[in-house]
Each structure stands twice: as structure tokens, then as C-alpha cells.
């Protein structure tokens, strides 16, 4: 009997902190003064191919911007609720 093991990459791409800061400043201009300027980085990274996960599981990726905006909104709301 042969065991078949599959591994899946579940990344939609590569991003850096400067992109995160830029997205938050754009989406939440009232919070822009709190977001530091971050230099863009060009750190080498591995090439990722998530097509197998997309095909086998029917995954449709959410945009990076949507994920960052949703996360930041939740964190700002949490901060407001405990203040």
C-alpha cells in the first residue's frame, strides 16, 4: 500500500510592511498620523505557486488590501471599545 501525501501552499502573494502602512493610511486617513513611514524592502523570497490549492479546494483569494483594511478596522474598533 502506498501513502500519498500532498502539500499545499496557501499564499496569495508576497507583501511588505510599507504596503501595509500605505493601505492603512489610505483607508483610515484619521489614523494616518499613527502609522509610521516604513521603507519598502526588497527581500528575496521563494516563488510560491498556490494553483494546486486553488484547483483542489476551489479557493478564491481575498485581496491583500481587503484583508489589511478588515484587520485594521477590527483593531481600531477593539481599541475604541477598551478605551
matplotlib code that plots the C-alpha trace (Angstrom):
import matplotlib.pyplot as plt

x = [0.0, 1.3, 0.6, 0.2, 0.8, 0.1, 1.3, -0.4, 0.9, -1.8, -0.3, -1.8, 1.5, 4.3, 3.9, 6.0, 5.3, 5.4, 2.5, 0.5, 1.2, 0.2, -3.1, -4.0, -3.1, -5.3, -8.3, -8.2, -7.0, -8.0, -5.4, -2.7, -0.7, -0.3, 1.1, 4.9, 6.6, 8.2, 10.8, 9.9, 12.0, 13.2, 14.0, 14.4, 11.7, 10.8, 8.5, 5.1, 2.5, -0.9, -2.7, -3.0, -4.8, -7.0, -7.9, -8.3, -10.2, -11.9, -10.2, -10.8, -8.3, -9.4, -7.3, -4.4, -5.9, -9.2, -7.5, -5.5, -8.4, -10.6, -7.9, -7.1, -10.9, -11.2, -8.2, -9.3, -12.8, -11.3, -9.1, -12.1, -14.1, -11.5, -10.5]
y = [0.0, 3.4, 6.5, 9.7, 12.9, 16.3, 19.7, 22.9, 26.5, 28.9, 32.3, 34.8, 36.7, 38.5, 41.8, 44.1, 46.4, 49.5, 48.3, 47.5, 51.0, 52.7, 50.7, 51.6, 55.3, 55.4, 53.5, 55.3, 58.9, 59.9, 57.3, 58.2, 60.2, 57.0, 54.9, 55.1, 55.7, 52.4, 51.9, 49.5, 46.3, 44.1, 41.0, 37.9, 35.3, 31.9, 31.7, 30.4, 28.7, 28.2, 26.9, 23.4, 24.7, 26.9, 24.0, 21.2, 23.3, 26.0, 28.8, 32.3, 34.6, 37.9, 40.8, 41.8, 45.3, 43.9, 41.7, 44.6, 47.0, 44.4, 43.7, 47.3, 48.2, 45.4, 46.5, 50.2, 49.1, 47.0, 49.8, 52.1, 49.6, 49.3, 53.0]
z = [0.0, -1.0, 1.1, -1.0, 0.9, -0.7, 0.4, -0.4, -0.5, 0.7, -0.1, -2.5, -2.9, -1.2, 0.6, 2.8, 5.7, 3.6, 1.6, 4.8, 6.2, 2.9, 2.7, 6.3, 5.8, 2.7, 4.2, 7.6, 7.0, 10.5, 11.8, 9.3, 11.9, 14.0, 11.1, 10.8, 7.5, 6.6, 3.9, 1.2, 1.3, -1.5, 0.5, -1.7, -1.3, -2.7, -5.6, -4.4, -6.6, -4.9, -8.0, -6.6, -3.5, -5.7, -8.0, -5.4, -2.9, -5.1, -3.2, -4.3, -2.6, -1.0, -2.0, 0.2, 0.6, 1.8, 4.4, 5.7, 5.8, 7.6, 10.2, 10.8, 11.2, 13.8, 15.7, 15.7, 16.9, 19.7, 20.8, 20.9, 22.9, 25.6, 25.9]

ax = plt.figure().add_subplot(projection="3d")
ax.plot(x, y, z, "-o")
ax.set_aspect("equal")
plt.show()
